[in-house]
Amino acid sequence: MSEVRLVIRDATREIEACQHGSFAERVLAALSAEPETIQELDGALERFIVRSDHSFFRGFSPGSDDTPYDAGLVIIDLAARLVICDSSYCAAAPEGSVTYHNGEHATEIHLNYHLSDDWLLVEDATDWRALAEERRRERRLPPPLDARAVLYGEPLLQFIAEQCFEGFRDRGPAAKEDYHDPLYQRESDLIRDIHVRWMMTRRDDLRAQTPRQMMLSRRPFTGDSLQDREFQWSLTNQCPPGLPPDSAGYRFAGFGTHEMVVYYDLVRELLWHCRRDVAERGDVAPEQFVEKEITRLGQLREEWLDSGYSDCGDRTARSIIHNERSRIPEGQSGLEAMIDDDCPLCQMQAEMDGPVFWHLDGSHLDNDFAFSLWHETYEEWEQEQRKWEEFNRRFEATEAEKKCLGVKYPGDGYANPDVVWKESFSAPHSPDQPLLMRLFAIGAHLGELIVDLKEPGQRPSSEQYIQSPVDGDLADRLRRVFGNLRDGVRSTGVGQGEPVIRFILGEFCDTLDAVRGARPDLGLKCVDLRDRVQRFLEPPNESSEAPDPFDDDYLPS
């Protein structure tokens, strides 16, 4: 028993057919795109099935026959956000995974999905039509809210113009951007206060919600959806299709982390621009200033959204927002993501197959509840602040006690006298570690060692000195031998791999000995890294079930 009767309804039509249960599962997963129509659902299925030249619902008949067939009955009412799944083959769940279909057959790739909280999932099909009609009525009143018309539109611009005029009209010229200038700090505080008021004020045009509440309401679902698409891209090596801009899922999409961070920067830019306009044009009546300032701020908003965002390459603020609303991850190749071509780990990254994903984290946002991305209530945020205060208190007390005792640790970074590495970290070597993780650990510490070679240090025959060309040559040798080790691990197979890699490891140890001889101040690091290199091919413990380091399924491709 593997087929089910599948009924699909939207606000204007309904179709049904007997389909394999796996197809019904993929249709359920496609609800993660928030479709409102059968046509949008058809497009959303491209996430999970490669499309041929026709609709996925070709062969469906008009109607909603709810007679169970074979393995049962699945009814999807898009307008009611309702799923009835009475089947022995599949079950409806708010999250899960389905197998990816390549257009010819199902593959072994499992793709995750998450449904929003709007969906009601039930098993009992008894009197389902009455339930569907009740939910349709509830969703029609009120209709969906386009919050962005408020958050980006004239309501925002008017609020900024009025608040800045009132707050800065008697303060003269704007302070120059200088974080050490008390006047600039005071103006920054006033700008922040206006921003906080905007985020925390309940508005009728947001149905008695604050902008902050509106933006946070669907952030978890948006984040889960984007992560699912990143996972899919990694497995299929193809960017999954995004939501069309005219779809309901796009038009009424919730805010995600990326858009919330970009929005914060946009509002700050508009606030500072308006503050400067007040200094130049603040001698007019408030109504005149606000009316003209709304137009000026609207033009600035469009220019800012289309300009390059921060130091994010070719990305604009508008493109970042669009991609998140479309559920298109910010993906790029490992080579494009490389920051430092001298870094061994960056070099490893550049050689990786598949995409590397880019994210905004909001680390530069003010530490106010109004801008917190992770706490829905003030109580949650306040509890987190108390934890940080306690952590800082204990840290400062510990540091004060160390100072009284005269305890000093060499250098910065990891304050442990038994750890030679100060700017990098890896787990202690274990014979059960996968080969790629051993390579990663060596690369992490090698990056620190190469940076050290670029800095002045102690030579056997002199005091402090300016970097010698010898050190540059040693850094090049280290990069080259690590590159050979990466190539050896990636390209060799069972039987022939071990002799080749052992030869490279020997060259690696010789190079570390040369570094130690030229730079005694780096001797401890060279010794520790040499030990890791020597143990690189150490076999797993006999009791361990770790895979053979030279197994074809284990080696990185």
C-alpha positions as CSV (number, residue, x, y, z in Angstrom):
1,M,0.0,0.0,0.0
2,S,1.8,3.1,-1.2
3,E,-0.7,5.3,-3.0
4,V,-3.0,7.9,-1.4
5,R,-5.8,10.1,-2.6
6,L,-4.4,13.6,-2.6
7,V,-6.8,16.6,-2.6
8,I,-5.4,20.1,-2.9
9,R,-7.6,23.3,-2.5
10,D,-7.0,27.0,-2.7
11,A,-9.4,29.9,-2.5
12,T,-10.7,29.5,-6.0
13,R,-10.4,25.8,-7.1
14,E,-9.7,22.3,-5.9
15,I,-8.0,19.3,-7.6
16,E,-7.5,15.6,-6.7
17,A,-5.7,12.5,-7.9
18,C,-4.4,9.2,-6.6
19,Q,-0.6,9.6,-6.2
20,H,2.3,7.7,-4.7
21,G,2.7,8.5,-1.0
22,S,6.2,9.9,-1.6
23,F,4.8,12.6,-3.9
24,A,2.3,13.5,-1.2
25,E,5.2,13.9,1.3
26,R,7.0,16.2,-1.1
27,V,3.9,18.3,-1.5
28,L,3.6,18.6,2.3
29,A,7.3,19.7,2.4
30,A,6.6,22.3,-0.3
31,L,4.2,24.0,2.1
32,S,7.3,25.4,3.7
33,A,7.3,28.0,0.9
34,E,4.0,29.4,2.3
35,P,2.0,29.0,-1.0
36,E,-1.5,30.5,-1.2
37,T,-2.5,29.1,-4.6
38,I,-2.1,25.8,-6.3
39,Q,0.1,27.5,-8.9
40,E,2.5,28.7,-6.1
41,L,2.5,25.2,-4.6
42,D,3.5,23.8,-8.0
43,G,6.4,26.2,-8.1
44,A,7.4,25.4,-4.6
45,L,7.7,21.7,-5.5
46,E,10.8,22.5,-7.5
47,R,12.7,22.6,-4.2
48,F,12.2,18.9,-4.0
49,I,11.7,17.6,-7.5
50,V,13.5,18.5,-10.7
51,R,10.8,19.9,-13.0
52,S,10.2,18.5,-16.5
53,D,8.3,20.5,-19.1
54,H,4.9,20.3,-17.4
55,S,3.1,21.0,-14.2
56,F,3.6,18.7,-11.3
57,F,-0.2,18.5,-11.0
58,R,-0.8,17.4,-14.6
59,G,-3.2,14.5,-14.5
60,F,-5.1,15.9,-11.5
61,S,-8.9,16.2,-11.9
62,P,-11.1,19.1,-10.7
63,G,-12.9,18.2,-7.5
64,S,-12.3,17.1,-3.9
65,D,-13.3,13.5,-3.6
66,D,-12.4,12.6,-0.1
67,T,-12.8,8.8,-0.4
68,P,-9.6,7.2,1.0
69,Y,-7.6,5.2,-1.6
70,D,-5.0,2.4,-0.9
71,A,-2.8,3.9,1.8
72,G,-5.2,6.6,2.8
73,L,-6.2,10.2,2.3
74,V,-4.2,13.5,2.3
75,I,-6.1,16.9,2.0
76,I,-4.3,20.2,1.8
77,D,-6.3,23.4,2.0
78,L,-4.0,26.3,1.2
79,A,-6.6,29.0,2.0
80,A,-7.3,27.5,5.4
81,R,-3.7,26.6,6.2
82,L,-5.0,23.1,7.0
83,V,-3.6,19.6,6.3
84,I,-5.6,16.4,6.9
85,C,-3.3,13.4,6.7
86,D,-5.1,10.0,7.4
87,S,-2.5,7.6,5.8
88,S,-0.6,4.5,6.7
89,Y,2.2,5.6,4.3
90,C,3.0,9.1,5.5
91,A,2.3,11.5,8.4
92,A,2.1,15.3,8.4
93,A,4.7,17.0,10.7
94,P,5.7,20.6,11.3
95,E,9.3,19.6,10.3
96,G,11.0,16.7,8.7
97,S,12.8,15.6,5.6
98,V,12.0,14.1,2.2
99,T,14.1,12.5,-0.5
100,Y,15.2,14.6,-3.4
101,H,13.8,13.5,-6.8
102,N,16.2,14.3,-9.7
103,G,13.4,14.2,-12.3
104,E,13.9,10.5,-13.1
105,H,13.9,8.8,-9.7
106,A,14.3,9.4,-6.0
107,T,17.8,9.9,-4.7
108,E,19.4,9.1,-1.4
109,I,19.6,12.9,-0.6
110,H,17.3,13.9,2.2
111,L,16.2,17.5,2.3
112,N,14.9,19.2,5.4
113,Y,11.9,21.4,5.7
114,H,10.0,23.4,8.3
115,L,6.4,24.6,8.3
116,S,5.3,27.8,9.9
117,D,3.1,27.9,13.0
118,D,0.1,28.9,10.8
119,W,-0.5,25.4,9.7
120,L,-2.9,23.1,11.4
121,L,-2.0,19.4,11.0
122,V,-4.7,16.8,11.8
123,E,-5.2,13.1,11.2
124,D,-9.0,12.8,11.5
125,A,-10.8,13.6,8.2
126,T,-14.2,13.6,9.9
127,D,-16.1,16.8,9.1
128,W,-13.0,18.3,7.6
129,R,-14.9,20.7,5.3
130,A,-16.5,22.5,8.3
131,L,-13.1,22.9,9.9
132,A,-11.6,24.2,6.6
133,E,-14.4,26.8,6.2
134,E,-14.0,28.0,9.8
135,R,-10.2,28.5,9.3
136,R,-10.8,30.3,6.0
137,R,-13.1,32.8,7.7
138,E,-10.5,33.3,10.5
139,R,-7.7,34.0,8.0
140,R,-9.8,36.5,5.9
141,L,-10.4,38.7,9.0
142,P,-8.0,40.4,9.1
143,P,-6.3,40.0,5.7
144,P,-2.5,39.6,5.6
145,L,-0.5,42.7,6.7
146,D,2.2,44.2,4.6
147,A,4.4,45.4,7.5
148,R,7.2,46.6,5.2
149,A,4.9,49.4,3.9
150,V,5.0,50.8,7.4
151,L,8.6,49.8,8.4
152,Y,10.2,51.2,5.3
153,G,7.5,53.6,4.1
154,E,6.2,57.0,5.0
155,P,5.3,56.1,8.6
156,L,9.0,55.5,9.3
157,L,10.1,58.6,7.5
158,Q,7.6,60.8,9.1
159,F,8.5,59.5,12.6
160,I,12.2,60.2,12.0
161,A,11.6,63.7,10.6
162,E,9.3,64.7,13.5
163,Q,11.6,63.2,16.2
164,C,14.8,64.6,14.8
165,F,13.3,68.1,14.4
166,E,12.0,68.1,18.0
167,G,15.2,66.7,19.4
168,F,17.9,68.6,17.5
169,R,16.4,71.9,16.3
170,D,18.1,73.9,19.1
171,R,21.4,72.1,19.1
172,G,23.2,73.8,16.3
173,P,25.4,72.0,13.7
174,A,25.8,68.2,13.9
175,A,28.9,66.8,15.6
176,K,31.6,65.3,13.5
177,E,32.0,61.6,13.7
178,D,34.5,61.2,16.4
179,Y,33.9,58.5,19.0
180,H,36.2,60.3,21.5
181,D,34.3,63.5,21.3
182,P,31.8,63.9,24.2
183,L,29.4,66.0,21.9
184,Y,29.3,63.2,19.4
185,Q,28.7,60.7,22.1
186,R,25.7,62.7,23.4
187,E,24.3,63.0,19.9
188,S,24.7,59.3,19.4
189,D,22.8,58.6,22.6
190,L,19.9,60.9,21.3
191,I,19.9,59.1,17.9
192,R,19.8,55.7,19.7
193,D,16.9,56.9,21.9
194,I,14.9,57.9,18.8
195,H,15.6,54.5,17.3
196,V,14.5,52.7,20.4
197,R,11.3,54.7,20.5
198,W,10.5,53.7,16.9
199,M,11.2,50.0,17.6
200,M,9.2,49.9,20.9
201,T,6.1,52.0,20.1
202,R,2.9,50.2,19.4
203,R,1.3,51.3,16.2
204,D,-2.3,51.0,14.9
205,D,-1.0,50.4,11.4
206,L,0.9,47.4,12.7
207,R,-2.3,46.1,14.5
208,A,-1.2,47.3,17.9
209,Q,2.2,45.7,17.6
210,T,5.6,47.4,17.9
211,P,8.0,47.3,14.9
212,R,10.2,45.1,17.1
213,Q,7.4,42.6,17.7
214,M,6.5,42.5,14.1
215,M,10.0,41.9,12.9
216,L,10.7,39.2,15.5
217,S,7.5,37.3,15.1
218,R,8.7,35.0,12.3
219,R,12.4,35.2,12.6
220,P,12.9,31.6,13.8
221,F,10.9,30.2,10.9
222,T,12.7,32.4,8.4
223,G,16.1,31.3,9.9
224,D,15.1,27.6,9.7
225,S,13.9,27.9,6.1
226,L,17.1,29.6,5.0
227,Q,19.2,26.9,6.8
228,D,17.2,24.2,5.1
229,R,18.1,25.7,1.7
230,E,21.7,26.0,2.6
231,F,21.7,22.3,3.5
232,Q,20.1,21.5,0.2
233,W,22.6,23.5,-1.7
234,S,25.4,21.7,0.0
235,L,24.0,18.3,-0.8
236,T,22.9,18.9,-4.4
237,N,25.7,21.4,-5.3
238,Q,23.0,23.6,-6.9
239,C,21.4,26.8,-5.5
240,P,17.7,25.9,-4.8
241,P,15.0,28.0,-6.5
242,G,13.9,31.0,-4.6
243,L,10.4,32.3,-4.0
244,P,9.0,34.5,-6.8
245,P,8.6,38.2,-5.8
246,D,4.9,38.0,-6.7
247,S,4.2,35.0,-4.4
248,A,2.5,35.3,-1.1
249,G,5.4,33.7,0.6
250,Y,7.7,36.5,-0.6
251,R,5.3,39.5,-0.3
252,F,4.4,38.7,3.3
253,A,7.6,37.0,4.3
254,G,8.8,37.4,7.9
255,F,12.0,39.2,8.8
256,G,15.1,37.2,9.2
257,T,18.4,38.0,10.9
258,H,19.9,39.5,7.7
259,E,17.1,41.9,7.1
260,M,16.9,42.9,10.8
261,V,20.6,43.8,10.8
262,V,20.3,45.7,7.5
263,Y,17.2,47.5,8.7
264,Y,19.0,48.6,11.8
265,D,21.8,50.2,9.7
266,L,19.3,51.8,7.3
267,V,17.3,53.5,10.2
268,R,20.6,54.8,11.7
269,E,21.7,56.2,8.4
270,L,18.3,58.0,8.0
271,L,18.5,59.3,11.5
272,W,21.9,60.8,11.1
273,H,21.1,62.3,7.7
274,C,17.9,63.9,9.2
275,R,19.9,65.2,12.1
276,R,22.2,67.0,9.7
277,D,19.2,68.3,7.7
278,V,17.8,69.8,10.9
279,A,21.0,71.8,11.4
280,E,20.8,73.1,7.9
281,R,17.0,73.6,7.5
282,G,15.7,73.8,11.1
283,D,14.6,77.4,10.9
284,V,11.4,76.6,9.1
285,A,8.0,75.6,10.6
286,P,7.8,71.9,11.8
287,E,5.2,71.0,9.2
288,Q,7.3,72.4,6.3
289,F,10.4,70.6,7.5
290,V,8.6,67.3,7.9
291,E,6.9,67.4,4.6
292,K,10.1,68.1,2.6
293,E,12.2,65.8,4.8
294,I,10.0,62.8,4.0
295,T,10.8,63.3,0.3
296,R,14.5,63.7,1.0
297,L,14.7,60.7,3.3
298,G,12.7,58.6,0.7
299,Q,15.3,59.3,-1.9
300,L,18.2,58.6,0.5
301,R,16.6,55.3,1.5
302,E,16.4,54.1,-2.2
303,E,20.1,55.2,-2.8
304,W,21.3,53.5,0.3
305,L,19.5,50.2,-0.4
306,D,21.1,50.1,-3.9
307,S,24.6,50.9,-2.7
308,G,27.2,48.4,-1.6
309,Y,26.5,47.2,1.9
310,S,29.4,47.6,4.3
311,D,32.4,45.6,3.1
312,C,30.3,42.7,1.6
313,G,31.7,42.8,-1.9
314,D,29.1,43.3,-4.6
315,R,26.2,42.8,-2.2
316,T,23.8,45.6,-1.8
317,A,21.4,46.1,1.1
318,R,18.5,45.5,-1.2
319,S,20.0,42.3,-2.6
320,I,20.6,40.9,0.9
321,I,17.0,41.6,1.9
322,H,15.7,40.1,-1.4
323,N,17.7,36.9,-1.1
324,E,16.5,36.3,2.5
325,R,12.9,36.9,1.6
326,S,13.3,34.6,-1.4
327,R,15.0,32.0,0.9
328,I,18.1,32.1,-1.3
329,P,21.3,31.6,0.8
330,E,24.2,33.9,0.5
331,G,26.5,31.3,-1.1
332,Q,29.9,31.6,-2.7
333,S,32.8,29.3,-3.6
334,G,35.5,28.7,-1.1
335,L,37.9,30.7,-3.3
336,E,35.6,33.7,-3.3
337,A,35.3,33.5,0.5
338,M,39.0,33.4,1.0
339,I,40.2,36.3,3.2
340,D,43.9,35.7,3.5
341,D,45.7,33.7,0.8
342,D,48.6,33.2,3.3
343,C,46.3,31.4,5.8
344,P,46.5,27.6,5.5
345,L,42.9,27.2,6.5
346,C,41.8,29.7,3.9
347,Q,43.7,27.7,1.4
348,M,41.9,24.5,2.5
349,Q,38.6,26.3,2.2
350,A,39.4,27.5,-1.3
351,E,39.9,23.9,-2.4
352,M,36.7,22.6,-1.0
353,D,33.9,21.5,-3.2
354,G,30.5,23.1,-2.8
355,P,29.4,26.5,-1.5
356,V,30.5,28.5,1.5
357,F,27.7,30.5,3.2
358,W,27.9,34.1,4.4
359,H,25.9,35.5,7.3
360,L,25.3,38.7,9.2
361,D,25.2,38.3,13.0
362,G,24.4,41.8,14.3
363,S,27.4,42.0,16.5
364,H,27.6,45.8,16.0
365,L,24.0,46.5,17.1
366,D,23.5,48.5,20.3
367,N,23.2,46.4,23.4
368,D,19.5,47.4,24.0
369,F,16.5,45.2,24.3
370,A,15.0,47.0,21.4
371,F,17.7,45.6,19.1
372,S,18.1,42.2,20.5
373,L,17.7,39.5,17.9
374,W,17.3,36.6,20.2
375,H,15.0,37.6,23.1
376,E,11.2,38.0,22.6
377,T,10.5,39.4,26.0
378,Y,12.3,41.9,28.2
379,E,12.5,39.4,31.0
380,E,14.5,37.0,28.8
381,W,16.8,39.8,27.8
382,E,17.3,41.0,31.4
383,Q,18.1,37.5,32.6
384,E,20.8,37.3,29.9
385,Q,22.2,40.7,31.0
386,R,22.4,39.4,34.6
387,K,24.3,36.4,33.4
388,W,26.9,38.5,31.6
389,E,27.2,40.9,34.5
390,E,27.9,37.9,36.8
391,F,30.4,36.5,34.3
392,N,32.2,39.9,34.0
393,R,32.2,40.3,37.8
394,R,33.8,36.9,38.3
395,F,36.4,37.5,35.5
396,E,37.4,40.8,36.9
397,A,37.7,39.3,40.4
398,T,39.9,36.5,39.1
399,E,42.1,38.9,37.2
400,A,42.5,41.1,40.3
401,E,43.4,38.1,42.4
402,K,46.0,37.1,39.8
403,K,47.5,40.6,39.9
404,C,47.7,40.4,43.7
405,L,49.5,37.1,43.5
406,G,51.9,38.3,40.8
407,V,50.7,35.7,38.3
408,K,51.7,36.6,34.8
409,Y,50.9,34.7,31.6
410,P,53.1,35.2,28.5
411,G,51.4,37.0,25.7
412,D,47.7,37.4,25.0
413,G,45.1,34.9,23.8
414,Y,44.5,31.6,25.7
415,A,45.8,32.5,29.2
416,N,47.2,29.1,30.1
417,P,51.0,28.7,30.7
418,D,50.8,25.1,29.5
419,V,49.4,26.1,26.1
420,V,52.0,27.3,23.6
421,W,49.5,28.5,21.0
422,K,48.0,31.9,21.8
423,E,45.9,32.8,18.8
424,S,44.7,29.4,17.6
425,F,43.0,26.4,19.1
426,S,42.5,22.8,18.4
427,A,41.5,19.7,20.3
428,P,44.3,17.6,21.7
429,H,45.5,15.0,19.2
430,S,43.7,11.7,19.3
431,P,44.3,8.6,17.2
432,D,40.6,8.4,16.7
433,Q,40.3,11.8,15.0
434,P,39.4,11.7,11.3
435,L,42.3,12.5,9.0
436,L,40.7,15.7,7.8
437,M,40.3,17.0,11.3
438,R,44.0,16.3,12.0
439,L,44.8,18.3,8.8
440,F,42.6,21.1,10.0
441,A,44.3,21.3,13.4
442,I,47.7,21.5,11.8
443,G,46.5,24.2,9.5
444,A,45.1,26.3,12.4
445,H,48.4,26.3,14.3
446,L,50.4,26.7,11.1
447,G,48.6,29.9,10.4
448,E,49.7,31.3,13.8
449,L,53.3,30.2,13.2
450,I,53.4,31.9,9.8
451,V,52.1,35.1,11.3
452,D,54.8,34.8,14.0
453,L,57.5,34.5,11.3
454,K,56.3,37.9,9.9
455,E,56.9,39.6,13.2
456,P,60.2,40.7,14.8
457,G,61.7,38.0,17.0
458,Q,64.9,36.7,18.7
459,R,67.6,35.2,16.5
460,P,70.5,33.2,17.8
461,S,73.1,35.9,17.2
462,S,71.1,39.1,17.8
463,E,68.6,40.9,19.9
464,Q,65.3,42.3,18.5
465,Y,65.5,42.6,14.7
466,I,63.5,43.5,11.6
467,Q,62.2,40.5,9.8
468,S,64.8,38.7,7.8
469,P,64.3,37.4,4.3
470,V,65.1,34.0,5.7
471,D,61.9,34.1,7.7
472,G,59.9,34.9,4.5
473,D,61.5,31.9,2.8
474,L,60.6,29.7,5.7
475,A,57.0,30.9,5.7
476,D,56.9,30.1,1.9
477,R,58.3,26.6,2.6
478,L,55.7,26.0,5.3
479,R,52.9,27.0,3.0
480,R,54.2,24.9,0.2
481,V,54.7,21.7,2.3
482,F,51.2,22.1,3.8
483,G,49.8,22.5,0.3
484,N,51.5,19.3,-0.7
485,L,50.1,17.5,2.3
486,R,46.6,18.7,1.4
487,D,47.1,17.5,-2.1
488,G,48.4,14.1,-0.9
489,V,45.5,13.5,1.4
490,R,43.0,14.6,-1.2
491,S,44.4,12.7,-4.2
492,T,45.9,9.5,-3.0
493,G,44.1,6.2,-2.3
494,V,44.4,3.0,-0.5
495,G,47.8,1.3,-0.9
496,Q,49.7,4.1,-2.6
497,G,48.7,6.9,-0.3
498,E,50.7,6.2,2.8
499,P,54.2,6.2,1.3
500,V,53.5,9.5,-0.5
501,I,52.1,11.2,2.6
502,R,54.9,9.9,4.8
503,F,57.4,11.5,2.4
504,I,55.6,14.8,2.7
505,L,55.4,14.6,6.5
506,G,59.2,14.1,6.6
507,E,59.7,17.2,4.5
508,F,57.2,19.0,6.9
509,C,59.3,18.0,9.9
510,D,62.5,19.2,8.3
511,T,61.0,22.5,7.6
512,L,59.8,22.9,11.2
513,D,63.3,22.1,12.4
514,A,64.7,24.8,10.1
515,V,62.2,27.3,11.6
516,R,63.2,26.3,15.1
517,G,66.9,26.8,14.2
518,A,66.3,30.2,12.7
519,R,63.8,31.4,15.4
520,P,64.5,29.9,18.8
521,D,61.6,32.1,20.2
522,L,59.2,29.9,18.2
523,G,60.8,26.6,19.3
524,L,58.0,25.4,21.6
525,K,55.4,25.9,18.8
526,C,57.6,24.1,16.3
527,V,58.1,21.2,18.7
528,D,54.3,20.9,19.4
529,L,53.4,21.2,15.7
530,R,56.2,18.7,14.8
531,D,54.6,16.2,17.2
532,R,51.2,16.5,15.5
533,V,52.9,16.1,12.1
534,Q,54.7,12.9,13.2
535,R,51.5,11.4,14.6
536,F,49.4,12.4,11.5
537,L,49.1,8.8,10.3
538,E,48.7,7.2,13.7
539,P,46.1,4.5,13.4
540,P,43.0,4.5,15.5
541,N,42.8,2.5,18.7
542,E,41.8,-1.1,18.1
543,S,38.7,-0.7,20.3
544,S,37.6,2.3,18.2
545,E,35.1,2.1,15.4
546,A,36.7,5.1,13.6
547,P,37.1,4.7,9.9
548,D,40.3,3.8,8.2
549,P,42.1,7.1,7.3
550,F,42.7,5.8,3.8
551,D,39.2,4.5,3.1
552,D,37.9,5.9,-0.1
553,D,34.6,7.0,1.5
554,Y,36.6,8.8,4.2
555,L,39.1,10.8,2.3
556,P,37.9,14.2,1.2
557,S,37.1,14.4,-2.5
